[in-house]
C-alpha cells in the first residue's frame, strides 16, 4: 500500500510540475545584432541587419521552457530558405544550417512547443518571420537617429524603440560594465495573439557602470 501511495504522489507531482501547453500570455521576439554576436562566437557569416534568435512564449509567473520535443524537419525549400534569411545559424553556412536545422530544432523544442496549442510548428515559424519583417529594428533605430558604428546611452536606444512600438524593449549587452559594453540583442514583447506590442513581464536591460554609453558596433 505504501508503494502505491508513493506512485500516486509521484504521479501527482509530475503532473503538477509539467508545463501546461498554451499557458502563456505573451510572446517575446528576440533579435540578435550579428556583429556583436560574432565578437563572442566564431561565425561563418555576419549579416548587417538584425536576425532572429528566437520567439519565446512566456507568462507573468514563470519562464516557459522545454514543454515538449516535437520538432519536425522542414522539407519545404522555400520555407527553409526564407527562415535562413531571417533566422540563420551564424556559426554555419546557409547550406549547413538548412541541412542540419539544429538551431531551429533547438529553439522550437525549447520555446515553440510551449505555445503548441495556439501555434503549430509551421505557424510558429511563420509568425516569427512575419514579426521580424514587420518590425525592422535596424530601420526603426535609424529613423530615430541610432545608427551602427556609434555609441549611445541605454536610454537613447530604449526610447528610440519605444517611440515606434509604444513599449520598452528588453536589451542584452556583452562586455565589461566598467568599459564600453556592446549591444547584442533586443527583445520585443507581444500579446498572446501577437497583434500588439506590450510591456515585457521581465524587463531586462544593459547596465554599464555610471550609465556609460554602449556601443552599437559595425
Protein Blocks (a to p, Z undefined) as FASTA:
>chain_A
ZZmmmmmmmmmmmmmmpccehiacbdcdddddfklmmmmpccfbdcfbdcdfbdcdddfk
bccehkbccbdcdfbfklmmmmmmmmccfkbcfklmmmnommmmmmmmmmmmmmmmmmcf
klmmmmmmmmmmmmgfklmmmmnopaehiacdfklmmmmmmmmnopacddddedjfklcc
ddfbdcddddfkopaccddfbacddddehhiacdddZZ
